[in-house]
Each structure stands twice: as structure tokens, then as C-alpha cells.
Amino acid sequence: MGRSSVPLVVCVSPDREVRETLVRRLDDLGTVLMCADIGELRAMLATPGTGPRPVRQAGETVVFGDLVVDSIQHQVAWRGHALELTRLEHRLLAQLASPPVEVWPYERLFAAVWDSAYLGDSSILHSAVKRLRQKLRSLDGGPIVETVRGIGYRLKPAADPLT
């Protein structure tokens, strides 16, 4: 290995403790890429356009029914009325509302919203979704963040009360 080379260590393990121990032991060695499974590794390594879902580009405006998420102005509006969200909630909602609206796996949401690798602990994501859900519930007929058990989340229009 030459002086200009920086090693890349890839760790694929569902065990969070194993990944954390490896990070501590290899601190300062080089780049360490960690993920819980091969699917997550593929998602991390996919070049733009080849992965299952592209990450929304900063500066785009996303429209989901009557919901408008404007990333340039950092504004969210429901039926023309402003919705106050934190930066994190704004990024999370923008990703969930981005077309095509499908299930967002935990690791993809984590990478898109926090700009870092998912290490298997989804509590920070669950907390952010919980806060976002509370704010969306205050909207008359607003969208719903649905949990897809064991996989991730998706944004859905509110159920029609007449159906």
C-alpha cells in the first residue's frame, strides 16, 4: 500500500455491537463502511440512477396532493397554509413525498435524511417519524406516515371517511 492510499474496510454484520467495536478499533485507519446486510450495502454503493430509489435532490419542490414541500424556501404548506417543521422533519417529509411514492427502507431514509450510514439502530428515525406524524395529524385530511413493519415507511393520502 502506497503512502497516498487510504484503506477501505467494509463490515457487513447484523450485530450492532460488532460494528461499533470495529469502528473503535479501526479509528484512524481509513474509511470504514458498515451495514447490517448485503441489501443495505448494495443500496449504499449504488451509483445514482441504479439504486432502487433516487435520493431527492436538494432544492426541489415536492408536491403530494395538497401538500407542497419547498426545499429552497424551507417551507411546507398544506392547502396553502404553512406547516411548521424542523429541518429534520422537513427533510424526512420531502423524502417520503418524493415520487415515486413507495416504501422507503430504514437505511435509505437514514442515508437521505441524516447523510450517514444506518448502523441498525432505528430509534432516531422512529422518533423523527413520531414527531412528524403528530404534526401531520393536526392537518384536516392530511397525509399519513404508514409503517411497513420491518422494512420502513411510506407516505399515504388520508383515508377517505366515506369509504
ZITAJO-V198934 format. One record per backbone hydrogen bond with DSSP energy under -1.0 kcal/mol. CO is the residue of the C=O (numbers start at 1). NH is the residue of the N-H. Records with the same first field share a line. If there is no record, write none. Layout:
CO->NH ; NH
This chain:
2->5
7->31
9->33
11->35
15->19
16->20
17->21
18->22
19->23
20->24
21->25
22->26
26->29
31->9
33->11
35->13
37->41
38->42
39->43
40->44
41->45
42->46
47->50
57->60
60->71
62->69
64->67
66->79
67->64
68->77
69->62
70->75
75->70
76->83
77->68
78->81
81->78
86->90
87->91
88->92
89->93
90->94
91->95
92->96
93->97
104->153
105->109
106->110
107->111
108->112
109->113
110->114
122->126
123->127
124->128
125->129
126->130
127->131
128->132
129->133
130->134
131->135
132->136
133->137
136->139
139->142
144->156
146->154
148->151 ; 152
151->106
152->148
153->104
154->146
156->144
160->163
